[in-house]
Amino acid sequence: MKLELIQGDLTKVAADAIVNAANSSLLGGGGVDGAIHRAAGPELLAECRLLGGCPTGQAKLTKGYRLPARHVIHTVGPVWQGGTHSEEATLARCYKSVFAQVQAHGLRSVAFPSISTGRFGFPIDRAAPIAVREIRAAFARLPQLEKVTVVLFSPWDLEAYQRALSAAPGENV
Ligand code: ADP
């Protein structure tokens, strides 16, 4: 399987890159962002300080420092505002921006958290189909891409992604 869904801790995953669900300051926060900074060590924050933040929907790459992953791709998901502020399109743009970094740096494996569905409040049953669709589109575009893992923190989140995957069966999975 090129697309794998697992339950676990993203900071433990060895991949060419893990994706951080960051906030626009890129200076750390709670949730998966805090966990990534704790595991990577202070060098990650030092590199992030040089980046000058990141607009919502875009993505920036740093090294992984003490993480098992070689790089971190920081993306800023939309804050859910009821669904009337183009949140779905913005979330899709996050995935596209991450895969643009994957392509630019020749990466072959990448692991994602569930972007925006924690503190940012995006309903996971609406986020998961967007993630599955964008990951499949990336496999179709990027021959270098060998493996994408989505690492879900809770069994309920894993089930939501499994539902999205089985609702839209396709190639490359
Ligand atoms: P956002 O601000 O984009 O909503 P959060 O970090 O609050 O980001 O939440 C995104 C998802 O990441 C949530 O489902 C949360 O449970 C999950 N999460 C938190 N810590 C980890 C971790 N160490 N590994 C994987 N997922 C995590």
Backbone and ligand atoms as CSV (ligand in chain L), in Angstrom:
chain,resi,resn,atom,element,x,y,z
A,1,MET,N,N,0.835,-1.202,0.000
A,1,MET,CA,C,0.000,0.000,0.000
A,1,MET,C,C,0.869,1.251,0.000
A,2,LYS,N,N,0.600,2.146,-0.914
A,2,LYS,CA,C,1.361,3.396,-0.931
A,2,LYS,C,C,0.783,4.414,0.055
A,3,LEU,N,N,-0.528,4.355,0.265
A,3,LEU,CA,C,-1.173,5.215,1.271
A,3,LEU,C,C,-1.556,4.355,2.457
A,4,GLU,N,N,-0.987,4.705,3.614
A,4,GLU,CA,C,-1.248,3.907,4.802
A,4,GLU,C,C,-1.840,4.795,5.891
A,5,LEU,N,N,-2.849,4.296,6.586
A,5,LEU,CA,C,-3.446,4.996,7.726
A,5,LEU,C,C,-3.045,4.235,8.978
A,6,ILE,N,N,-2.446,4.918,9.947
A,6,ILE,CA,C,-2.103,4.240,11.198
A,6,ILE,C,C,-2.506,5.113,12.381
A,7,GLN,N,N,-2.695,4.463,13.508
A,7,GLN,CA,C,-2.902,5.198,14.750
A,7,GLN,C,C,-1.566,5.257,15.468
A,8,GLY,N,N,-1.174,6.440,15.926
A,8,GLY,CA,C,0.109,6.527,16.612
A,8,GLY,C,C,0.555,7.956,16.807
A,9,ASP,N,N,1.869,8.080,17.022
A,9,ASP,CA,C,2.483,9.369,17.324
A,9,ASP,C,C,3.372,9.764,16.146
A,10,LEU,N,N,3.000,10.852,15.500
A,10,LEU,CA,C,3.713,11.309,14.298
A,10,LEU,C,C,5.198,11.568,14.575
A,11,THR,N,N,5.519,11.982,15.796
A,11,THR,CA,C,6.917,12.339,16.092
A,11,THR,C,C,7.829,11.114,16.127
A,12,LYS,N,N,7.245,9.918,16.104
A,12,LYS,CA,C,8.045,8.678,16.140
A,12,LYS,C,C,8.277,8.100,14.746
A,13,VAL,N,N,7.700,8.746,13.732
A,13,VAL,CA,C,7.710,8.165,12.388
A,13,VAL,C,C,8.974,8.566,11.623
A,14,ALA,N,N,9.659,7.558,11.106
A,14,ALA,CA,C,10.830,7.802,10.248
A,14,ALA,C,C,10.337,7.922,8.810
A,15,ALA,N,N,10.489,9.101,8.249
A,15,ALA,CA,C,10.088,9.334,6.854
A,15,ALA,C,C,10.993,10.438,6.327
A,16,ASP,N,N,10.976,10.655,5.028
A,16,ASP,CA,C,11.757,11.783,4.503
A,16,ASP,C,C,11.253,13.081,5.118
A,17,ALA,N,N,9.946,13.165,5.351
A,17,ALA,CA,C,9.395,14.355,6.024
A,17,ALA,C,C,8.138,13.983,6.796
A,18,ILE,N,N,7.946,14.643,7.931
A,18,ILE,CA,C,6.630,14.656,8.570
A,18,ILE,C,C,6.062,16.067,8.392
A,19,VAL,N,N,4.748,16.140,8.424
A,19,VAL,CA,C,4.061,17.421,8.227
A,19,VAL,C,C,3.614,17.941,9.584
A,20,ASN,N,N,3.873,19.205,9.816
A,20,ASN,CA,C,3.432,19.858,11.048
A,20,ASN,C,C,2.183,20.683,10.773
A,21,ALA,N,N,1.136,20.466,11.574
A,21,ALA,CA,C,-0.052,21.333,11.538
A,21,ALA,C,C,0.265,22.538,12.418
A,22,ALA,N,N,0.913,23.522,11.811
A,22,ALA,CA,C,1.476,24.650,12.555
A,22,ALA,C,C,0.479,25.800,12.633
A,23,ASN,N,N,0.841,26.841,13.385
A,23,ASN,CA,C,0.094,28.095,13.259
A,23,ASN,C,C,0.963,29.087,12.499
A,24,SER,N,N,0.382,30.214,12.112
A,24,SER,CA,C,1.058,31.051,11.118
A,24,SER,C,C,2.338,31.710,11.634
A,25,SER,N,N,2.545,31.710,12.940
A,25,SER,CA,C,3.810,32.272,13.441
A,25,SER,C,C,4.966,31.310,13.210
A,26,LEU,N,N,4.683,30.030,13.074
A,26,LEU,CA,C,5.688,28.947,13.013
A,26,LEU,C,C,6.561,28.911,14.270
A,27,LEU,N,N,6.088,29.489,15.356
A,27,LEU,CA,C,6.904,29.534,16.571
A,27,LEU,C,C,6.442,28.531,17.622
A,28,GLY,N,N,5.735,27.525,17.181
A,28,GLY,CA,C,5.315,26.464,18.097
A,28,GLY,C,C,3.951,26.732,18.675
A,29,GLY,N,N,3.364,25.686,19.241
A,29,GLY,CA,C,2.024,25.814,19.801
A,29,GLY,C,C,1.691,24.539,20.539
A,30,GLY,N,N,0.420,24.226,20.614
A,30,GLY,CA,C,0.004,22.996,21.292
A,30,GLY,C,C,-0.148,21.877,20.290
A,31,GLY,N,N,-0.856,20.839,20.693
A,31,GLY,CA,C,-1.186,19.743,19.795
A,31,GLY,C,C,0.042,19.114,19.156
A,32,VAL,N,N,-0.100,18.758,17.908
A,32,VAL,CA,C,0.980,18.057,17.215
A,32,VAL,C,C,2.183,18.994,17.021
A,33,ASP,N,N,1.932,20.278,16.887
A,33,ASP,CA,C,2.992,21.281,16.743
A,33,ASP,C,C,3.917,21.252,17.967
A,34,GLY,N,N,3.325,21.306,19.155
A,34,GLY,CA,C,4.115,21.265,20.386
A,34,GLY,C,C,4.891,19.959,20.496
A,35,ALA,N,N,4.248,18.851,20.134
A,35,ALA,CA,C,4.900,17.543,20.226
A,35,ALA,C,C,6.101,17.479,19.281
A,36,ILE,N,N,5.950,18.038,18.079
A,36,ILE,CA,C,7.056,18.020,17.105
A,36,ILE,C,C,8.221,18.866,17.622
A,37,HIS,N,N,7.922,20.043,18.147
A,37,HIS,CA,C,9.015,20.886,18.658
A,37,HIS,C,C,9.713,20.244,19.854
A,38,ARG,N,N,8.952,19.616,20.729
A,38,ARG,CA,C,9.574,18.944,21.883
A,38,ARG,C,C,10.498,17.826,21.428
A,39,ALA,N,N,10.047,17.059,20.455
A,39,ALA,CA,C,10.836,15.906,20.017
A,39,ALA,C,C,12.028,16.323,19.147
A,40,ALA,N,N,11.868,17.402,18.395
A,40,ALA,CA,C,12.949,17.827,17.483
A,40,ALA,C,C,14.061,18.569,18.221
A,41,GLY,N,N,13.708,19.229,19.335
A,41,GLY,CA,C,14.699,20.012,20.076
A,41,GLY,C,C,14.699,21.471,19.661
A,42,PRO,N,N,15.434,22.310,20.405
A,42,PRO,CA,C,15.379,23.764,20.206
A,42,PRO,C,C,15.925,24.238,18.859
A,43,GLU,N,N,16.710,23.408,18.201
A,43,GLU,CA,C,17.237,23.805,16.883
A,43,GLU,C,C,16.108,24.023,15.888
A,44,LEU,N,N,15.007,23.292,16.049
A,44,LEU,CA,C,13.877,23.456,15.116
A,44,LEU,C,C,13.281,24.848,15.265
A,45,LEU,N,N,13.073,25.278,16.511
A,45,LEU,CA,C,12.510,26.618,16.727
A,45,LEU,C,C,13.463,27.686,16.187
A,46,ALA,N,N,14.756,27.470,16.361
A,46,ALA,CA,C,15.744,28.439,15.856
A,46,ALA,C,C,15.629,28.565,14.330
A,47,GLU,N,N,15.472,27.452,13.629
A,47,GLU,CA,C,15.327,27.544,12.167
A,47,GLU,C,C,13.992,28.188,11.804
A,48,CYS,N,N,12.935,27.841,12.542
A,48,CYS,CA,C,11.612,28.416,12.255
A,48,CYS,C,C,11.611,29.935,12.416
A,49,ARG,N,N,12.366,30.431,13.388
A,49,ARG,CA,C,12.429,31.884,13.604
A,49,ARG,C,C,12.930,32.623,12.371
A,50,LEU,N,N,13.737,31.942,11.563
A,50,LEU,CA,C,14.305,32.582,10.372
A,50,LEU,C,C,13.318,32.633,9.216
A,51,LEU,N,N,12.199,31.910,9.341
A,51,LEU,CA,C,11.295,31.759,8.192
A,51,LEU,C,C,10.274,32.881,8.074
A,52,GLY,N,N,10.079,33.650,9.134
A,52,GLY,CA,C,9.146,34.776,9.062
A,52,GLY,C,C,7.693,34.358,8.965
A,53,GLY,N,N,7.340,33.247,9.581
A,53,GLY,CA,C,5.948,32.808,9.577
A,53,GLY,C,C,5.550,32.158,8.261
A,54,CYS,N,N,4.260,31.797,8.189
A,54,CYS,CA,C,3.757,31.090,7.003
A,54,CYS,C,C,2.273,31.397,6.876
A,55,PRO,N,N,1.833,31.900,5.705
A,55,PRO,CA,C,0.396,32.175,5.543
A,55,PRO,C,C,-0.426,30.889,5.523
A,56,THR,N,N,-1.667,30.989,5.903
A,56,THR,CA,C,-2.597,29.855,5.850
A,56,THR,C,C,-2.633,29.278,4.430
A,57,GLY,N,N,-2.567,27.956,4.350
A,57,GLY,CA,C,-2.639,27.285,3.050
A,57,GLY,C,C,-1.289,27.058,2.388
A,58,GLN,N,N,-0.240,27.690,2.927
A,58,GLN,CA,C,1.094,27.494,2.360
A,58,GLN,C,C,1.919,26.536,3.228
A,59,ALA,N,N,3.153,26.241,2.797
A,59,ALA,CA,C,3.981,25.271,3.513
A,59,ALA,C,C,5.451,25.645,3.385
A,60,LYS,N,N,6.212,25.404,4.454
A,60,LYS,CA,C,7.656,25.682,4.457
A,60,LYS,C,C,8.400,24.492,5.057
A,61,LEU,N,N,9.586,24.236,4.540
A,61,LEU,CA,C,10.345,23.050,4.951
A,61,LEU,C,C,11.527,23.424,5.845
A,62,THR,N,N,11.720,22.609,6.889
A,62,THR,CA,C,12.931,22.729,7.728
A,62,THR,C,C,13.560,21.344,7.858
A,63,LYS,N,N,14.707,21.314,8.520
A,63,LYS,CA,C,15.289,20.017,8.890
A,63,LYS,C,C,14.492,19.388,10.034
A,64,GLY,N,N,14.752,18.112,10.275
A,64,GLY,CA,C,14.040,17.390,11.340
A,64,GLY,C,C,14.788,17.336,12.661
A,65,TYR,N,N,16.077,17.698,12.660
A,65,TYR,CA,C,16.893,17.713,13.886
A,65,TYR,C,C,16.801,16.383,14.627
A,66,ARG,N,N,16.327,16.356,15.869
A,66,ARG,CA,C,16.374,15.100,16.653
A,66,ARG,C,C,15.227,14.140,16.343
A,67,LEU,N,N,14.368,14.510,15.414
A,67,LEU,CA,C,13.286,13.607,15.012
A,67,LEU,C,C,13.844,12.464,14.164
A,68,PRO,N,N,13.158,11.328,14.142
A,68,PRO,CA,C,13.563,10.291,13.190
A,68,PRO,C,C,13.315,10.714,11.738
A,69,ALA,N,N,12.429,11.671,11.520
A,69,ALA,CA,C,12.169,12.180,10.166
A,69,ALA,C,C,13.272,13.159,9.767
A,70,ARG,N,N,13.648,13.149,8.485
A,70,ARG,CA,C,14.749,14.010,8.030
A,70,ARG,C,C,14.334,15.473,7.916
A,71,HIS,N,N,13.056,15.711,7.582
A,71,HIS,CA,C,12.573,17.077,7.420
A,71,HIS,C,C,11.215,17.234,8.093
A,72,VAL,N,N,10.865,18.504,8.336
A,72,VAL,CA,C,9.502,18.834,8.748
A,72,VAL,C,C,8.953,19.819,7.707
A,73,ILE,N,N,7.768,19.530,7.201
A,73,ILE,CA,C,7.090,20.483,6.321
A,73,ILE,C,C,5.959,21.103,7.143
A,74,HIS,N,N,6.106,22.395,7.409
A,74,HIS,CA,C,5.150,23.105,8.260
A,74,HIS,C,C,4.073,23.692,7.360
A,75,THR,N,N,2.827,23.357,7.641
A,75,THR,CA,C,1.738,23.976,6.888
A,75,THR,C,C,0.724,24.530,7.876
A,76,VAL,N,N,0.021,25.562,7.445
A,76,VAL,CA,C,-0.947,26.222,8.329
A,76,VAL,C,C,-2.337,25.976,7.773
A,77,GLY,N,N,-3.089,25.150,8.478
A,77,GLY,CA,C,-4.443,24.819,8.053
A,77,GLY,C,C,-5.413,25.940,8.382
A,78,PRO,N,N,-6.624,25.864,7.800
A,78,PRO,CA,C,-7.650,26.862,8.112
A,78,PRO,C,C,-8.280,26.590,9.483
A,79,VAL,N,N,-8.643,27.670,10.154
A,79,VAL,CA,C,-9.480,27.557,11.348
A,79,VAL,C,C,-10.919,27.394,10.867
A,80,TRP,N,N,-11.630,26.401,11.375
A,80,TRP,CA,C,-13.022,26.172,10.967
A,80,TRP,C,C,-13.898,27.317,11.439
A,81,GLN,N,N,-14.642,27.906,10.490
A,81,GLN,CA,C,-15.534,29.022,10.846
A,81,GLN,C,C,-16.943,28.723,10.375
A,82,GLY,N,N,-17.325,27.447,10.435
A,82,GLY,CA,C,-18.664,27.057,10.039
A,82,GLY,C,C,-18.763,26.562,8.611
A,83,GLY,N,N,-17.684,26.629,7.870
A,83,GLY,CA,C,-17.657,26.090,6.515
A,83,GLY,C,C,-17.984,27.102,5.429
A,84,THR,N,N,-18.193,28.348,5.819
A,84,THR,CA,C,-18.607,29.367,4.842
A,84,THR,C,C,-17.463,30.290,4.443
A,85,HIS,N,N,-16.256,29.953,4.864
A,85,HIS,CA,C,-15.103,30.814,4.574
A,85,HIS,C,C,-14.053,30.075,3.731
A,86,SER,N,N,-14.525,29.247,2.810
A,86,SER,CA,C,-13.623,28.490,1.913
A,86,SER,C,C,-12.654,27.599,2.676
A,87,GLU,N,N,-13.085,27.105,3.848
A,87,GLU,CA,C,-12.172,26.275,4.626
A,87,GLU,C,C,-11.768,25.012,3.876
A,88,GLU,N,N,-12.718,24.425,3.115
A,88,GLU,CA,C,-12.390,23.165,2.431
A,88,GLU,C,C,-11.344,23.411,1.344
A,89,ALA,N,N,-11.502,24.485,0.584
A,89,ALA,CA,C,-10.520,24.814,-0.462
A,89,ALA,C,C,-9.161,25.135,0.158
A,90,THR,N,N,-9.180,25.809,1.289
A,90,THR,CA,C,-7.915,26.162,1.949
A,90,THR,C,C,-7.208,24.916,2.462
A,91,LEU,N,N,-7.984,23.983,3.018
A,91,LEU,CA,C,-7.366,22.735,3.487
A,91,LEU,C,C,-6.746,21.983,2.308
A,92,ALA,N,N,-7.451,21.926,1.188
A,92,ALA,CA,C,-6.896,21.257,-0.004
A,92,ALA,C,C,-5.597,21.934,-0.431
A,93,ARG,N,N,-5.558,23.272,-0.322
A,93,ARG,CA,C,-4.346,23.998,-0.697
A,93,ARG,C,C,-3.175,23.645,0.212
A,94,CYS,N,N,-3.433,23.371,1.486
A,94,CYS,CA,C,-2.357,22.918,2.387
A,94,CYS,C,C,-1.697,21.660,1.839
A,95,TYR,N,N,-2.531,20.694,1.446
A,95,TYR,CA,C,-1.969,19.433,0.924
A,95,TYR,C,C,-1.180,19.699,-0.352
A,96,LYS,N,N,-1.732,20.532,-1.234
A,96,LYS,CA,C,-1.017,20.839,-2.480
A,96,LYS,C,C,0.319,21.528,-2.179
A,97,SER,N,N,0.326,22.438,-1.211
A,97,SER,CA,C,1.558,23.147,-0.852
A,97,SER,C,C,2.584,22.189,-0.258
A,98,VAL,N,N,2.123,21.260,0.575
A,98,VAL,CA,C,3.044,20.261,1.140
A,98,VAL,C,C,3.652,19.428,0.011
A,99,PHE,N,N,2.821,18.980,-0.927
A,99,PHE,CA,C,3.352,18.130,-1.998
A,99,PHE,C,C,4.239,18.922,-2.963
A,100,ALA,N,N,4.035,20.223,-3.061
A,100,ALA,CA,C,4.964,21.038,-3.855
A,100,ALA,C,C,6.351,21.019,-3.206
A,101,GLN,N,N,6.404,21.056,-1.887
A,101,GLN,CA,C,7.696,20.949,-1.176
A,101,GLN,C,C,8.289,19.547,-1.354
A,102,VAL,N,N,7.443,18.545,-1.285
A,102,VAL,CA,C,7.898,17.162,-1.476
A,102,VAL,C,C,8.557,17.028,-2.844
A,103,GLN,N,N,7.902,17.594,-3.856
A,103,GLN,CA,C,8.424,17.531,-5.222
A,103,GLN,C,C,9.733,18.320,-5.335
A,104,ALA,N,N,9.730,19.534,-4.804
A,104,ALA,CA,C,10.904,20.405,-4.944
A,104,ALA,C,C,12.144,19.795,-4.295
A,105,HIS,N,N,11.957,19.032,-3.229
A,105,HIS,CA,C,13.100,18.483,-2.498
A,105,HIS,C,C,13.327,16.999,-2.799
A,106,GLY,N,N,12.591,16.472,-3.753
A,106,GLY,CA,C,12.823,15.083,-4.168
A,106,GLY,C,C,12.539,14.056,-3.084
A,107,LEU,N,N,11.579,14.341,-2.219
A,107,LEU,CA,C,11.289,13.424,-1.108
A,107,LEU,C,C,10.424,12.266,-1.600
A,108,ARG,N,N,10.600,11.115,-0.969
A,108,ARG,CA,C,9.878,9.918,-1.413
A,108,ARG,C,C,8.857,9.412,-0.405
A,109,SER,N,N,9.003,9.819,0.851
A,109,SER,CA,C,8.027,9.374,1.849
A,109,SER,C,C,7.657,10.541,2.750
A,110,VAL,N,N,6.371,10.637,3.075
A,110,VAL,CA,C,5.889,11.751,3.897
A,110,VAL,C,C,4.761,11.250,4.793
A,111,ALA,N,N,4.749,11.749,6.027
A,111,ALA,CA,C,3.718,11.355,6.991
A,111,ALA,C,C,2.982,12.599,7.485
A,112,PHE,N,N,1.674,12.520,7.478
A,112,PHE,CA,C,0.801,13.647,7.842
A,112,PHE,C,C,0.087,13.387,9.160
A,113,PRO,N,N,-0.213,14.448,9.907
A,113,PRO,CA,C,-1.259,14.370,10.938
A,113,PRO,C,C,-2.586,14.745,10.273
A,114,SER,N,N,-3.640,14.774,11.056
A,114,SER,CA,C,-4.929,15.233,10.535
A,114,SER,C,C,-4.982,16.756,10.672
A,115,ILE,N,N,-4.603,17.439,9.594
A,115,ILE,CA,C,-4.447,18.903,9.630
A,115,ILE,C,C,-5.791,19.583,9.935
A,116,SER,N,N,-5.755,20.529,10.838
A,116,SER,CA,C,-6.889,21.416,11.198
A,116,SER,C,C,-7.983,20.784,12.062
A,117,THR,N,N,-7.914,19.472,12.310
A,117,THR,CA,C,-9.057,18.850,13.002
A,117,THR,C,C,-8.898,18.810,14.521
A,118,GLY,N,N,-7.838,19.440,15.051
A,118,GLY,CA,C,-7.672,19.541,16.499
A,118,GLY,C,C,-8.158,20.898,16.969
A,119,ARG,N,N,-7.226,21.723,17.414
A,119,ARG,CA,C,-7.593,23.049,17.929
A,119,ARG,C,C,-8.299,23.887,16.884
A,120,PHE,N,N,-8.011,23.665,15.616
A,120,PHE,CA,C,-8.596,24.500,14.566
A,120,PHE,C,C,-10.028,24.094,14.224
A,121,GLY,N,N,-10.509,22.985,14.783
A,121,GLY,CA,C,-11.942,22.687,14.802
A,121,GLY,C,C,-12.586,22.212,13.509
A,122,PHE,N,N,-11.792,21.853,12.503
A,122,PHE,CA,C,-12.355,21.375,11.230
A,122,PHE,C,C,-12.966,20.001,11.466
A,123,PRO,N,N,-14.239,19.776,11.126
A,123,PRO,CA,C,-14.854,18.464,11.381
A,123,PRO,C,C,-14.101,17.367,10.628
A,124,ILE,N,N,-13.730,16.317,11.341
A,124,ILE,CA,C,-12.846,15.321,10.734
A,124,ILE,C,C,-13.534,14.586,9.588
A,125,ASP,N,N,-14.863,14.427,9.659
A,125,ASP,CA,C,-15.545,13.735,8.564
A,125,ASP,C,C,-15.591,14.570,7.283
A,126,ARG,N,N,-15.310,15.838,7.395
A,126,ARG,CA,C,-15.183,16.675,6.193
A,126,ARG,C,C,-13.727,16.833,5.777
A,127,ALA,N,N,-12.817,16.730,6.729
A,127,ALA,CA,C,-11.390,16.882,6.405
A,127,ALA,C,C,-10.813,15.616,5.771
A,128,ALA,N,N,-11.246,14.448,6.257
A,128,ALA,CA,C,-10.623,13.197,5.811
A,128,ALA,C,C,-10.787,12.963,4.298
A,129,PRO,N,N,-11.977,13.185,3.714
A,129,PRO,CA,C,-12.089,12.977,2.260
A,129,PRO,C,C,-11.201,13.933,1.452
A,130,ILE,N,N,-10.983,15.126,1.969
A,130,ILE,CA,C,-10.100,16.078,1.278
A,130,ILE,C,C,-8.668,15.559,1.317
A,131,ALA,N,N,-8.252,15.064,2.489
A,131,ALA,CA,C,-6.893,14.514,2.614
A,131,ALA,C,C,-6.704,13.343,1.655
A,132,VAL,N,N,-7.657,12.415,1.641
A,132,VAL,CA,C,-7.541,11.226,0.780
A,132,VAL,C,C,-7.477,11.643,-0.693
A,133,ARG,N,N,-8.337,12.576,-1.090
A,133,ARG,CA,C,-8.361,13.020,-2.486
A,133,ARG,C,C,-7.036,13.683,-2.887
A,134,GLU,N,N,-6.520,14.538,-2.041
A,134,GLU,CA,C,-5.286,15.269,-2.386
A,134,GLU,C,C,-4.068,14.352,-2.379
A,135,ILE,N,N,-4.054,13.374,-1.479
A,135,ILE,CA,C,-2.929,12.421,-1.441
A,135,ILE,C,C,-2.948,11.570,-2.710
A,136,ARG,N,N,-4.122,11.119,-3.114
A,136,ARG,CA,C,-4.212,10.333,-4.357
A,136,ARG,C,C,-3.792,11.157,-5.566
A,137,ALA,N,N,-4.210,12.410,-5.593
A,137,ALA,CA,C,-3.831,13.278,-6.715
A,137,ALA,C,C,-2.314,13.453,-6.750
A,138,ALA,N,N,-1.700,13.520,-5.575
A,138,ALA,CA,C,-0.238,13.665,-5.529
A,138,ALA,C,C,0.446,12.408,-6.062
A,139,PHE,N,N,-0.063,11.238,-5.721
A,139,PHE,CA,C,0.520,9.996,-6.266
A,139,PHE,C,C,0.435,10.001,-7.793
A,140,ALA,N,N,-0.656,10.526,-8.320
A,140,ALA,CA,C,-0.829,10.541,-9.782
A,140,ALA,C,C,0.143,11.519,-10.443
A,141,ARG,N,N,0.476,12.605,-9.740
A,141,ARG,CA,C,1.348,13.646,-10.299
A,141,ARG,C,C,2.832,13.363,-10.121
A,142,LEU,N,N,3.198,12.728,-8.993
A,142,LEU,CA,C,4.602,12.675,-8.576
A,142,LEU,C,C,5.125,11.244,-8.623
A,143,PRO,N,N,5.838,10.881,-9.679
A,143,PRO,CA,C,6.353,9.516,-9.781
A,143,PRO,C,C,7.353,9.177,-8.673
A,144,GLN,N,N,8.029,10.195,-8.126
A,144,GLN,CA,C,9.027,9.957,-7.075
A,144,GLN,C,C,8.393,9.508,-5.759
A,145,LEU,N,N,7.103,9.799,-5.600
A,145,LEU,CA,C,6.455,9.583,-4.300
A,145,LEU,C,C,6.173,8.100,-4.095
A,146,GLU,N,N,6.761,7.541,-3.028
A,146,GLU,CA,C,6.621,6.099,-2.791
A,146,GLU,C,C,5.605,5.782,-1.700
A,147,LYS,N,N,5.582,6.631,-0.670
A,147,LYS,CA,C,4.729,6.273,0.457
A,147,LYS,C,C,4.211,7.505,1.188
A,148,VAL,N,N,2.926,7.505,1.482
A,148,VAL,CA,C,2.313,8.540,2.314
A,148,VAL,C,C,1.612,7.838,3.472
A,149,THR,N,N,1.914,8.285,4.677
A,149,THR,CA,C,1.274,7.730,5.864
A,149,THR,C,C,0.479,8.841,6.535
A,150,VAL,N,N,-0.742,8.563,6.922
A,150,VAL,CA,C,-1.486,9.503,7.760
A,150,VAL,C,C,-1.506,8.896,9.157
A,151,VAL,N,N,-0.983,9.657,10.116
A,151,VAL,CA,C,-0.844,9.158,11.479
A,151,VAL,C,C,-1.926,9.807,12.336
A,152,LEU,N,N,-2.891,9.008,12.741
A,152,LEU,CA,C,-4.032,9.521,13.513
A,152,LEU,C,C,-3.798,9.245,14.994
A,153,PHE,N,N,-4.133,10.227,15.785
A,153,PHE,CA,C,-3.825,10.157,17.214
A,153,PHE,C,C,-4.807,9.265,17.958
A,154,SER,N,N,-6.071,9.258,17.565
A,154,SER,CA,C,-7.080,8.498,18.305
A,154,SER,C,C,-7.703,7.447,17.387
A,155,PRO,N,N,-8.277,6.383,17.983
A,155,PRO,CA,C,-8.949,5.368,17.160
A,155,PRO,C,C,-10.144,5.950,16.402
A,156,TRP,N,N,-10.782,6.973,16.952
A,156,TRP,CA,C,-11.943,7.586,16.277
A,156,TRP,C,C,-11.490,8.347,15.042
A,157,ASP,N,N,-10.361,9.021,15.162
A,157,ASP,CA,C,-9.811,9.720,14.001
A,157,ASP,C,C,-9.400,8.717,12.924
A,158,LEU,N,N,-8.795,7.624,13.345
A,158,LEU,CA,C,-8.408,6.583,12.378
A,158,LEU,C,C,-9.642,6.069,11.646
A,159,GLU,N,N,-10.730,5.838,12.387
A,159,GLU,CA,C,-11.962,5.347,11.748
A,159,GLU,C,C,-12.509,6.344,10.734
A,160,ALA,N,N,-12.422,7.612,11.041
A,160,ALA,CA,C,-12.927,8.633,10.106
A,160,ALA,C,C,-12.146,8.581,8.793
A,161,TYR,N,N,-10.839,8.413,8.880
A,161,TYR,CA,C,-10.014,8.329,7.661
A,161,TYR,C,C,-10.264,7.017,6.928
A,162,GLN,N,N,-10.463,5.932,7.689
A,162,GLN,CA,C,-10.767,4.649,7.025
A,162,GLN,C,C,-12.084,4.740,6.269
A,163,ARG,N,N,-13.058,5.433,6.866
A,163,ARG,CA,C,-14.349,5.626,6.173
A,163,ARG,C,C,-14.145,6.419,4.880
A,164,ALA,N,N,-13.348,7.449,4.950
A,164,ALA,CA,C,-13.107,8.277,3.756
A,164,ALA,C,C,-12.410,7.473,2.669
A,165,LEU,N,N,-11.497,6.608,3.079
A,165,LEU,CA,C,-10.766,5.796,2.098
A,165,LEU,C,C,-11.690,4.780,1.443
A,166,SER,N,N,-12.553,4.149,2.241
A,166,SER,CA,C,-13.407,3.117,1.634
A,166,SER,C,C,-14.581,3.725,0.876
A,167,ALA,N,N,-14.919,4.992,1.195
A,167,ALA,CA,C,-15.993,5.655,0.443
A,167,ALA,C,C,-15.527,6.070,-0.939
A,168,ALA,N,N,-14.221,6.176,-1.125
A,168,ALA,CA,C,-13.685,6.634,-2.410
A,168,ALA,C,C,-12.562,5.695,-2.857
A,169,PRO,N,N,-12.910,4.434,-3.168
A,169,PRO,CA,C,-11.852,3.509,-3.566
A,169,PRO,C,C,-11.182,3.979,-4.839
A,170,GLY,N,N,-9.885,3.814,-4.912
A,170,GLY,CA,C,-9.166,4.288,-6.084
A,170,GLY,C,C,-7.868,3.560,-6.243
A,171,GLU,N,N,-7.104,4.002,-7.207
A,171,GLU,CA,C,-5.812,3.373,-7.457
A,171,GLU,C,C,-4.796,3.859,-6.442
A,172,ASN,N,N,-3.660,3.192,-6.410
A,172,ASN,CA,C,-2.523,3.582,-5.583
A,172,ASN,C,C,-2.747,3.373,-4.104
A,173,VAL,N,N,-3.743,2.594,-3.740
A,173,VAL,CA,C,-3.896,2.312,-2.309
A,173,VAL,C,C,-3.958,0.813,-2.103
L,1,ADP,P1,P,-4.728,22.038,14.236
L,1,ADP,O1,O,-4.375,23.304,14.977
L,1,ADP,O2,O,-4.294,22.084,12.773
L,1,ADP,O3,O,-6.154,21.654,14.434
L,1,ADP,P2,P,-3.792,20.113,16.267
L,1,ADP,O4,O,-2.368,19.780,16.579
L,1,ADP,O5,O,-4.589,20.781,17.319
L,1,ADP,O6,O,-3.754,20.941,14.883
L,1,ADP,O7,O,-4.573,18.798,15.872
L,1,ADP,C1,C,-4.370,18.105,14.676
L,1,ADP,C2,C,-4.491,16.627,14.942
L,1,ADP,O8,O,-3.231,16.137,15.429
L,1,ADP,C3,C,-5.528,16.256,16.021
L,1,ADP,O9,O,-6.272,15.163,15.554
L,1,ADP,C4,C,-4.646,15.846,17.217
L,1,ADP,O10,O,-5.290,14.877,18.007
L,1,ADP,C5,C,-3.475,15.247,16.494
L,1,ADP,N1,N,-2.222,15.081,17.251
L,1,ADP,C6,C,-1.788,15.698,18.368
L,1,ADP,N2,N,-0.569,15.236,18.723
L,1,ADP,C7,C,-0.223,14.302,17.781
L,1,ADP,C8,C,0.912,13.449,17.571
L,1,ADP,N3,N,1.964,13.457,18.400
L,1,ADP,N4,N,0.893,12.601,16.490
L,1,ADP,C9,C,-0.153,12.581,15.638
L,1,ADP,N5,N,-1.230,13.358,15.780
L,1,ADP,C10,C,-1.273,14.202,16.843
